[in-house]
């Protein structure tokens, strides 16, 4: 005889707890986009100093017209979402579980804020005038030196030392906290002025950023909020009760935003790639022909462009072609369906390249071709 047992669902929801926005300290809103999609920003050159002459008509030197450069900032990121909560489903579930307001907050915490962070951190890293590619993985003996080198590059640009922000991956922070050189001379104090700040190093505020919010391969970036203007023109969330055609709630949201690095400010940014942040895991299955293999990628590929080459004779040769910092401008764009051109017995190298055509993350897999 069958025994029917009652199934009961908990009135609590297993929530994903995320950080709030971590990119806010790294940006500014100094430029007014109200009433315009595009803002033009002027920058001006300077003129060289010359010796003053105590006679003649041009004693200060020959005057020349100052040359103006114009940078157009055009907003392009316009995102939206919508979901419904049917009244019947809500009534058939424990009270409060499907509460629309909570679902809307979940959407903000798990989708919108991480998206804004990743977009801004990527823009900052891609525009950096000073890029470092660690061909050898950083260790607990070299992490602090890497930070000092990146910060020194900004020092040499005569950038103010006050106000700098370092957005760092947990992996990098774990290395630097174990670096004996840092322990002897560093100062990771527990000063917390910003959301996500875990202290400061050499006067630079340190923000710990989860790997998935950073662009692929980035260990850390040092920047100044003056460098990045990040307007949010529309940030609205609406909850409609029993709208036409729906018995229940309709939630809608829109975020119209962007982020720009001002032309003269890229010198205020250093980006450091490498370490354990640059590994992609690839799997291959047979393609539809003897010259194709379908490749699936797992790992962080955000913030760059996926490219590949599929004609390497060995795994070692393929790996050597996509070391961190290698130029892959000759590679082919990785197809959206993952089907790569290759041949039996060959190896496929896949890379994420930054705006300088340099490898920031990569992986290698043996080709599996079809019949």
C-alpha positions as a Markdown table, in Angstrom:
| # | Residue | x | y | z |
|---|---|---|---|---|
| 1 | Unk | 0.0 | 0.0 | 0.0 |
| 2 | Unk | 1.4 | 3.4 | -1.0 |
| 3 | Unk | 2.0 | 5.9 | 1.7 |
| 4 | Unk | 1.5 | 9.6 | 0.6 |
| 5 | Unk | 3.7 | 12.0 | 2.5 |
| 6 | Unk | 3.0 | 15.7 | 2.7 |
| 7 | Unk | 5.6 | 17.9 | 1.1 |
| 8 | Unk | 6.1 | 21.4 | 2.6 |
| 9 | Unk | 8.1 | 24.2 | 1.2 |
| 10 | Unk | 9.9 | 26.6 | 3.5 |
| 11 | Unk | 8.6 | 30.1 | 3.7 |
| 12 | Unk | 12.2 | 31.4 | 3.5 |
| 13 | Unk | 14.1 | 31.8 | 0.2 |
| 14 | Unk | 17.7 | 30.7 | -0.2 |
| 15 | Unk | 19.0 | 34.2 | -1.1 |
| 16 | Unk | 22.2 | 35.0 | -2.9 |
| 17 | Unk | 24.0 | 37.6 | -0.8 |
| 18 | Unk | 26.0 | 40.0 | -3.0 |
| 19 | Unk | 28.1 | 43.1 | -2.4 |
| 20 | Unk | 26.6 | 46.4 | -3.3 |
| 21 | Unk | 28.2 | 48.6 | -6.0 |
| 22 | Unk | 32.0 | 48.5 | -5.7 |
| 23 | Unk | 32.8 | 50.8 | -8.6 |
| 24 | Unk | 31.4 | 54.0 | -7.1 |
| 25 | Unk | 34.7 | 55.2 | -5.6 |
| 26 | Unk | 36.4 | 54.9 | -9.0 |
| 27 | Unk | 34.1 | 57.1 | -11.0 |
| 28 | Unk | 32.9 | 60.7 | -11.1 |
| 29 | Unk | 29.8 | 62.5 | -12.4 |
| 30 | Unk | 31.4 | 65.8 | -13.3 |
| 31 | Unk | 29.9 | 66.1 | -16.7 |
| 32 | Unk | 26.3 | 67.0 | -17.4 |
| 33 | Unk | 24.5 | 64.6 | -19.8 |
| 34 | Unk | 21.0 | 66.0 | -19.0 |
| 35 | Unk | 19.2 | 66.8 | -22.2 |
| 36 | Unk | 21.8 | 65.2 | -24.4 |
| 37 | Unk | 23.0 | 61.8 | -25.5 |
| 38 | Unk | 26.4 | 63.1 | -26.4 |
| 39 | Unk | 28.7 | 65.4 | -24.6 |
| 40 | Unk | 31.8 | 67.0 | -26.2 |
| 41 | Unk | 34.7 | 67.5 | -23.9 |
| 42 | Unk | 37.5 | 69.8 | -24.8 |
| 43 | Unk | 41.2 | 69.4 | -23.9 |
| 44 | Unk | 44.0 | 71.8 | -24.9 |
| 45 | Unk | 47.6 | 71.4 | -25.7 |
| 46 | Unk | 50.3 | 73.5 | -24.0 |
| 47 | Unk | 53.2 | 75.4 | -25.6 |
| 48 | Unk | 56.9 | 74.9 | -24.8 |
| 49 | Unk | 58.8 | 77.3 | -22.7 |
| 50 | Unk | 61.5 | 79.4 | -24.5 |
| 51 | Unk | 64.1 | 81.9 | -23.4 |
| 52 | Unk | 62.8 | 85.4 | -22.9 |
| 53 | Unk | 64.6 | 87.9 | -25.1 |
| 54 | Unk | 65.1 | 91.5 | -23.8 |
| 55 | Unk | 64.9 | 93.1 | -27.2 |
| 56 | Unk | 62.7 | 92.9 | -30.3 |
| 57 | Unk | 59.0 | 92.6 | -30.7 |
| 58 | Unk | 58.4 | 89.0 | -29.7 |
| 59 | Unk | 60.2 | 89.0 | -26.4 |
| 60 | Unk | 58.2 | 86.1 | -25.0 |
| 61 | Unk | 58.7 | 84.0 | -28.2 |
| 62 | Unk | 56.5 | 83.6 | -31.3 |
| 63 | Unk | 52.9 | 83.1 | -30.2 |
| 64 | Unk | 51.0 | 80.1 | -31.5 |
| 65 | Unk | 47.4 | 79.3 | -31.3 |
| 66 | Unk | 46.5 | 76.7 | -28.7 |
| 67 | Unk | 45.2 | 73.6 | -30.3 |
| 68 | Unk | 42.0 | 72.1 | -29.0 |
| 69 | Unk | 41.1 | 68.4 | -29.0 |
| 70 | Unk | 37.5 | 67.3 | -28.8 |
| 71 | Unk | 36.4 | 64.0 | -27.3 |
| 72 | Unk | 32.8 | 62.9 | -27.9 |
| 73 | Unk | 31.1 | 60.9 | -25.1 |
| 74 | Unk | 28.1 | 59.2 | -26.5 |
| 75 | Unk | 25.9 | 57.1 | -24.2 |
| 76 | Unk | 25.2 | 53.6 | -25.6 |
| 77 | Unk | 24.3 | 51.3 | -22.8 |
| 78 | Unk | 20.5 | 51.1 | -22.4 |
| 79 | Unk | 19.4 | 47.9 | -20.5 |
| 80 | Unk | 16.0 | 46.8 | -19.4 |
| 81 | Unk | 14.2 | 43.8 | -17.8 |
| 82 | Unk | 10.7 | 42.6 | -17.0 |
| 83 | Unk | 9.1 | 39.8 | -15.1 |
| 84 | Unk | 5.7 | 38.8 | -13.8 |
| 85 | Unk | 4.4 | 37.2 | -10.7 |
| 86 | Unk | 1.0 | 35.6 | -11.3 |
| 87 | Unk | -1.5 | 36.2 | -8.5 |
| 88 | Unk | -2.4 | 32.5 | -8.5 |
| 89 | Unk | 1.3 | 31.4 | -8.1 |
| 90 | Unk | 1.7 | 33.9 | -5.3 |
| 91 | Unk | -1.4 | 32.7 | -3.4 |
| 92 | Unk | -0.3 | 29.0 | -3.9 |
| 93 | Unk | 3.1 | 29.7 | -2.3 |
| 94 | Unk | 4.0 | 30.4 | 1.3 |
| 95 | Unk | 3.2 | 34.0 | 2.3 |
| 96 | Unk | 5.9 | 36.5 | 1.3 |
| 97 | Unk | 8.0 | 34.1 | -0.8 |
| 98 | Unk | 6.9 | 35.6 | -4.1 |
| 99 | Unk | 6.7 | 39.2 | -2.8 |
| 100 | Unk | 7.2 | 41.4 | -5.8 |
| 101 | Unk | 9.3 | 44.0 | -3.9 |
| 102 | Unk | 11.8 | 41.4 | -2.7 |
| 103 | Unk | 12.1 | 40.0 | -6.2 |
| 104 | Unk | 12.8 | 43.4 | -7.6 |
| 105 | Unk | 15.5 | 44.0 | -5.0 |
| 106 | Unk | 17.0 | 40.6 | -5.9 |
| 107 | Unk | 17.1 | 41.6 | -9.5 |
| 108 | Unk | 19.0 | 44.8 | -8.6 |
| 109 | Unk | 21.5 | 43.0 | -6.3 |
| 110 | Unk | 22.3 | 40.1 | -8.5 |
| 111 | Unk | 22.0 | 41.5 | -12.0 |
| 112 | Unk | 22.2 | 45.3 | -12.2 |
| 113 | Unk | 24.9 | 46.2 | -9.7 |
| 114 | Unk | 27.3 | 43.5 | -10.9 |
| 115 | Unk | 26.7 | 44.5 | -14.5 |
| 116 | Unk | 27.5 | 48.2 | -13.7 |
| 117 | Unk | 30.6 | 47.2 | -11.8 |
| 118 | Unk | 32.0 | 44.9 | -14.5 |
| 119 | Unk | 31.3 | 47.4 | -17.2 |
| 120 | Unk | 33.1 | 50.3 | -15.4 |
| 121 | Unk | 36.0 | 48.2 | -14.2 |
| 122 | Unk | 36.5 | 46.9 | -17.8 |
| 123 | Unk | 36.4 | 50.4 | -19.3 |
| 124 | Unk | 39.0 | 51.6 | -16.8 |
| 125 | Unk | 41.3 | 48.6 | -17.4 |
| 126 | Unk | 41.0 | 48.8 | -21.2 |
| 127 | Unk | 41.9 | 52.5 | -21.3 |
| 128 | Unk | 44.9 | 52.2 | -19.0 |
| 129 | Unk | 48.0 | 54.0 | -20.3 |
| 130 | Unk | 50.1 | 51.7 | -18.2 |
| 131 | Unk | 49.5 | 48.0 | -18.8 |
| 132 | Unk | 51.5 | 45.2 | -17.2 |
| 133 | Unk | 51.3 | 41.5 | -18.3 |
| 134 | Unk | 52.8 | 39.0 | -15.8 |
| 135 | Unk | 54.3 | 36.4 | -18.0 |
| 136 | Unk | 55.3 | 34.6 | -14.8 |
| 137 | Unk | 52.5 | 34.1 | -12.2 |
| 138 | Unk | 52.8 | 36.5 | -9.3 |
| 139 | Unk | 53.8 | 34.9 | -6.0 |
| 140 | Unk | 53.8 | 35.8 | -2.3 |
| 141 | Unk | 57.3 | 37.1 | -3.0 |
| 142 | Unk | 56.5 | 39.3 | -6.0 |
| 143 | Unk | 53.0 | 40.7 | -5.4 |
| 144 | Unk | 54.0 | 43.8 | -3.5 |
| 145 | Unk | 56.7 | 44.7 | -6.1 |
| 146 | Unk | 54.0 | 44.4 | -8.8 |
| 147 | Unk | 51.8 | 46.8 | -6.9 |
| 148 | Unk | 54.7 | 49.3 | -6.5 |
| 149 | Unk | 55.6 | 49.1 | -10.2 |
| 150 | Unk | 52.0 | 49.9 | -11.2 |
| 151 | Unk | 51.7 | 52.7 | -8.8 |
| 152 | Unk | 55.1 | 54.1 | -9.8 |
| 153 | Unk | 54.0 | 54.3 | -13.4 |
| 154 | Unk | 51.2 | 56.7 | -12.3 |
| 155 | Unk | 53.7 | 58.6 | -10.0 |
| 156 | Unk | 55.9 | 59.3 | -13.0 |
| 157 | Unk | 52.9 | 60.9 | -14.8 |
| 158 | Unk | 52.8 | 63.5 | -12.0 |
| 159 | Unk | 49.3 | 62.3 | -10.9 |
| 160 | Unk | 48.2 | 63.4 | -7.5 |
| 161 | Unk | 48.8 | 60.6 | -4.9 |
| 162 | Unk | 45.6 | 61.4 | -3.0 |
| 163 | Unk | 42.4 | 59.9 | -4.1 |
| 164 | Unk | 43.8 | 56.9 | -5.9 |
| 165 | Unk | 41.8 | 53.6 | -5.8 |
| 166 | Unk | 43.0 | 50.1 | -6.4 |
| 167 | Unk | 40.4 | 47.6 | -7.5 |
| 168 | Unk | 41.9 | 44.2 | -6.7 |
| 169 | Unk | 40.9 | 40.6 | -7.1 |
| 170 | Unk | 40.8 | 38.4 | -3.9 |
| 171 | Unk | 43.6 | 36.3 | -5.4 |
| 172 | Unk | 46.0 | 39.2 | -5.6 |
| 173 | Unk | 45.1 | 40.4 | -2.1 |
| 174 | Unk | 45.8 | 36.9 | -0.8 |
| 175 | Unk | 49.3 | 37.0 | -2.4 |
| 176 | Unk | 50.2 | 40.5 | -1.2 |
| 177 | Unk | 49.1 | 39.8 | 2.4 |
| 178 | Unk | 51.6 | 36.9 | 2.5 |
| 179 | Unk | 54.4 | 38.9 | 0.8 |
| 180 | Unk | 57.2 | 39.3 | 3.4 |
| 181 | Unk | 58.3 | 42.5 | 1.6 |
| 182 | Unk | 54.9 | 44.0 | 2.1 |
| 183 | Unk | 54.7 | 42.8 | 5.7 |
| 184 | Unk | 57.9 | 44.6 | 6.4 |
| 185 | Unk | 57.2 | 47.9 | 4.7 |
| 186 | Unk | 53.5 | 48.0 | 3.8 |
| 187 | Unk | 50.5 | 49.3 | 5.6 |
| 188 | Unk | 47.3 | 47.4 | 4.9 |
| 189 | Unk | 45.4 | 49.3 | 7.6 |
| 190 | Unk | 41.8 | 48.7 | 8.2 |
| 191 | Unk | 40.7 | 52.1 | 7.1 |
| 192 | Unk | 37.4 | 51.8 | 5.3 |
| 193 | Unk | 36.0 | 55.0 | 3.7 |
| 194 | Unk | 34.3 | 53.2 | 0.7 |
| 195 | Unk | 32.1 | 50.3 | 0.2 |
| 196 | Unk | 34.2 | 47.2 | -0.3 |
| 197 | Unk | 37.4 | 48.8 | 1.0 |
| 198 | Unk | 39.6 | 46.5 | 3.0 |
| 199 | Unk | 42.3 | 49.0 | 3.8 |
| 200 | Unk | 45.0 | 50.9 | 1.9 |
| 201 | Unk | 48.5 | 50.3 | 0.6 |
| 202 | Unk | 51.0 | 53.2 | 0.3 |
| 203 | Unk | 48.1 | 55.6 | 0.6 |
| 204 | Unk | 46.0 | 53.9 | -2.1 |
| 205 | Unk | 42.5 | 52.7 | -1.0 |
| 206 | Unk | 42.1 | 49.0 | -1.7 |
| 207 | Unk | 38.7 | 47.7 | -2.9 |
| 208 | Unk | 38.3 | 43.9 | -2.9 |
| 209 | Unk | 36.4 | 43.0 | -6.1 |
| 210 | Unk | 35.1 | 39.5 | -6.8 |
| 211 | Unk | 36.8 | 38.0 | -9.9 |
| 212 | Unk | 33.5 | 37.8 | -11.9 |
| 213 | Unk | 33.1 | 41.6 | -11.6 |
| 214 | Unk | 36.5 | 42.2 | -13.1 |
| 215 | Unk | 37.5 | 41.9 | -16.8 |
| 216 | Unk | 39.2 | 38.6 | -17.7 |
| 217 | Unk | 42.8 | 38.2 | -16.5 |
| 218 | Unk | 42.9 | 41.4 | -14.4 |
| 219 | Unk | 44.6 | 41.1 | -11.1 |
| 220 | Unk | 44.3 | 44.7 | -10.1 |
| 221 | Unk | 43.9 | 48.2 | -11.5 |
| 222 | Unk | 45.0 | 51.5 | -9.9 |
| 223 | Unk | 43.0 | 54.5 | -11.0 |
| 224 | Unk | 41.7 | 57.9 | -9.9 |
| 225 | Unk | 38.1 | 58.9 | -9.9 |
| 226 | Unk | 38.9 | 61.9 | -12.1 |
| 227 | Unk | 39.7 | 59.6 | -14.9 |
| 228 | Unk | 36.3 | 57.9 | -15.4 |
| 229 | Unk | 33.0 | 59.7 | -15.9 |
| 230 | Unk | 30.1 | 57.3 | -15.5 |
| 231 | Unk | 26.7 | 58.9 | -16.0 |
| 232 | Unk | 23.5 | 57.0 | -15.2 |
| 233 | Unk | 20.7 | 58.9 | -16.9 |
| 234 | Unk | 17.8 | 56.5 | -16.2 |
| 235 | Unk | 17.7 | 54.1 | -13.2 |
| 236 | Unk | 14.1 | 53.3 | -12.8 |
| 237 | Unk | 12.1 | 50.3 | -11.4 |
| 238 | Unk | 8.3 | 50.0 | -11.7 |
| 239 | Unk | 5.9 | 47.6 | -10.1 |
| 240 | Unk | 2.5 | 47.4 | -11.7 |
| 241 | Unk | -0.4 | 45.7 | -9.9 |
| 242 | Unk | -2.9 | 43.9 | -12.1 |
| 243 | Unk | -1.9 | 45.7 | -15.4 |
| 244 | Unk | -4.0 | 44.9 | -18.5 |
| 245 | Unk | -3.6 | 41.3 | -19.5 |
| 246 | Unk | -2.0 | 40.1 | -16.2 |
| 247 | Unk | -3.6 | 39.0 | -13.0 |
| 248 | Unk | -0.8 | 39.7 | -10.6 |
| 249 | Unk | 2.3 | 41.9 | -10.6 |
| 250 | Unk | 4.5 | 43.1 | -13.5 |
| 251 | Unk | 7.9 | 44.4 | -12.6 |
| 252 | Unk | 10.0 | 46.5 | -15.1 |
| 253 | Unk | 13.3 | 48.2 | -14.9 |
| 254 | Unk | 15.6 | 50.2 | -17.1 |
| 255 | Unk | 19.2 | 51.4 | -16.7 |
| 256 | Unk | 20.6 | 53.9 | -19.2 |
| 257 | Unk | 24.2 | 54.3 | -18.4 |
| 258 | Unk | 27.8 | 54.4 | -19.7 |
| 259 | Unk | 31.4 | 55.0 | -18.7 |
| 260 | Unk | 34.1 | 57.0 | -20.4 |
| 261 | Unk | 37.8 | 57.6 | -19.8 |
| 262 | Unk | 38.7 | 61.1 | -20.6 |
| 263 | Unk | 41.5 | 61.4 | -23.1 |
| 264 | Unk | 44.0 | 63.2 | -20.9 |
| 265 | Unk | 43.2 | 61.0 | -17.9 |
| 266 | Unk | 44.3 | 57.5 | -19.2 |
| 267 | Unk | 47.7 | 58.3 | -17.8 |
| 268 | Unk | 46.2 | 58.1 | -14.4 |
| 269 | Unk | 45.5 | 54.4 | -14.7 |
| 270 | Unk | 47.6 | 51.2 | -14.4 |
| 271 | Unk | 46.2 | 47.7 | -15.1 |
| 272 | Unk | 48.0 | 44.5 | -14.1 |
| 273 | Unk | 47.1 | 41.2 | -15.8 |
| 274 | Unk | 48.2 | 37.7 | -15.1 |
| 275 | Unk | 48.6 | 35.3 | -12.2 |
| 276 | Unk | 45.8 | 32.8 | -11.7 |
| 277 | Unk | 43.2 | 35.0 | -13.3 |
| 278 | Unk | 44.1 | 34.2 | -16.9 |
| 279 | Unk | 43.1 | 30.5 | -17.2 |
| 280 | Unk | 40.2 | 29.4 | -19.4 |
| 281 | Unk | 38.9 | 25.8 | -19.3 |
| 282 | Unk | 38.1 | 24.4 | -22.8 |
| 283 | Unk | 36.2 | 21.3 | -23.8 |
| 284 | Unk | 35.8 | 20.1 | -27.4 |
| 285 | Unk | 33.3 | 17.8 | -29.2 |
| 286 | Unk | 33.0 | 16.7 | -32.7 |
| 287 | Unk | 32.0 | 19.3 | -35.2 |
| 288 | Unk | 29.8 | 18.7 | -38.2 |
| 289 | Unk | 32.7 | 18.0 | -40.6 |
| 290 | Unk | 36.3 | 16.7 | -40.6 |
| 291 | Unk | 37.5 | 20.3 | -40.4 |
| 292 | Unk | 35.4 | 21.6 | -37.5 |
| 293 | Unk | 35.4 | 21.2 | -33.7 |
| 294 | Unk | 32.9 | 22.7 | -31.3 |
| 295 | Unk | 34.6 | 24.3 | -28.4 |
| 296 | Unk | 32.9 | 25.2 | -25.1 |
| 297 | Unk | 34.6 | 27.8 | -22.8 |
| 298 | Unk | 34.3 | 28.1 | -19.0 |
| 299 | Unk | 36.0 | 30.8 | -17.0 |
| 300 | Unk | 36.0 | 34.6 | -17.0 |
| 301 | Unk | 35.9 | 36.0 | -20.6 |
| 302 | Unk | 34.4 | 39.4 | -19.8 |
| 303 | Unk | 35.8 | 42.7 | -20.9 |
| 304 | Unk | 37.7 | 41.5 | -24.0 |
| 305 | Unk | 37.4 | 39.9 | -27.4 |
| 306 | Unk | 37.5 | 36.1 | -27.8 |
| 307 | Unk | 39.8 | 34.9 | -30.6 |
| 308 | Unk | 41.2 | 31.5 | -31.6 |
| 309 | Unk | 43.7 | 29.7 | -33.8 |
| 310 | Unk | 43.2 | 25.9 | -34.5 |
| 311 | Unk | 46.2 | 24.6 | -36.4 |
| 312 | Unk | 48.8 | 23.9 | -33.7 |
| 313 | Unk | 50.7 | 20.6 | -33.8 |
| 314 | Unk | 51.0 | 20.2 | -30.0 |
| 315 | Unk | 49.5 | 21.5 | -26.8 |
| 316 | Unk | 52.8 | 23.0 | -25.9 |
| 317 | Unk | 53.1 | 25.0 | -29.1 |
| 318 | Unk | 49.5 | 26.2 | -28.7 |
| 319 | Unk | 50.0 | 27.2 | -25.1 |
| 320 | Unk | 53.2 | 29.1 | -26.0 |
| 321 | Unk | 51.3 | 31.2 | -28.6 |
| 322 | Unk | 48.8 | 32.5 | -26.0 |
| 323 | Unk | 51.0 | 33.4 | -23.1 |
| 324 | Unk | 49.8 | 36.4 | -21.1 |
| 325 | Unk | 50.7 | 39.6 | -23.0 |
| 326 | Unk | 51.3 | 37.8 | -26.4 |
| 327 | Unk | 50.0 | 39.6 | -29.5 |
| 328 | Unk | 47.1 | 37.8 | -31.1 |
| 329 | Unk | 46.1 | 40.3 | -33.7 |
| 330 | Unk | 46.4 | 37.5 | -36.4 |
| 331 | Unk | 43.9 | 35.2 | -34.7 |
| 332 | Unk | 40.3 | 34.7 | -35.9 |
| 333 | Unk | 37.3 | 35.9 | -34.0 |
| 334 | Unk | 35.8 | 33.1 | -31.9 |
| 335 | Unk | 32.4 | 32.2 | -33.4 |
| 336 | Unk | 29.3 | 32.6 | -31.2 |
| 337 | Unk | 28.4 | 28.9 | -31.8 |
| 338 | Unk | 31.8 | 27.7 | -30.8 |
| 339 | Unk | 32.5 | 25.9 | -34.0 |
| 340 | Unk | 36.2 | 26.4 | -34.9 |
| 341 | Unk | 38.0 | 25.5 | -38.1 |
| 342 | Unk | 40.7 | 22.9 | -37.4 |
| 343 | Unk | 41.9 | 19.4 | -38.4 |
| 344 | Unk | 42.3 | 16.0 | -36.9 |
| 345 | Unk | 45.3 | 15.8 | -34.5 |
| 346 | Unk | 45.5 | 19.6 | -34.1 |
| 347 | Unk | 45.2 | 21.8 | -31.0 |
| 348 | Unk | 43.1 | 24.9 | -30.6 |
| 349 | Unk | 44.2 | 27.9 | -28.7 |
| 350 | Unk | 41.5 | 30.3 | -27.5 |
| 351 | Unk | 42.4 | 33.7 | -26.0 |
| 352 | Unk | 40.7 | 36.8 | -24.6 |
| 353 | Unk | 42.5 | 39.8 | -26.0 |
| 354 | Unk | 42.3 | 43.3 | -24.7 |
| 355 | Unk | 42.1 | 46.5 | -26.7 |
| 356 | Unk | 45.8 | 46.3 | -27.4 |
| 357 | Unk | 45.5 | 42.8 | -29.0 |
| 358 | Unk | 47.3 | 41.3 | -26.0 |
| 359 | Unk | 46.3 | 38.1 | -24.4 |
| 360 | Unk | 44.8 | 38.5 | -21.0 |
| 361 | Unk | 43.3 | 35.0 | -20.6 |
| 362 | Unk | 43.6 | 31.8 | -22.6 |
| 363 | Unk | 43.2 | 28.1 | -22.8 |
| 364 | Unk | 44.1 | 25.1 | -25.1 |
| 365 | Unk | 42.2 | 22.0 | -26.1 |
| 366 | Unk | 42.8 | 19.1 | -28.5 |
| 367 | Unk | 40.5 | 19.3 | -31.5 |
| 368 | Unk | 37.7 | 16.7 | -32.0 |
| 369 | Unk | 36.6 | 16.8 | -35.5 |
| 370 | Unk | 33.5 | 15.3 | -37.1 |
| 371 | Unk | 33.4 | 12.5 | -39.7 |
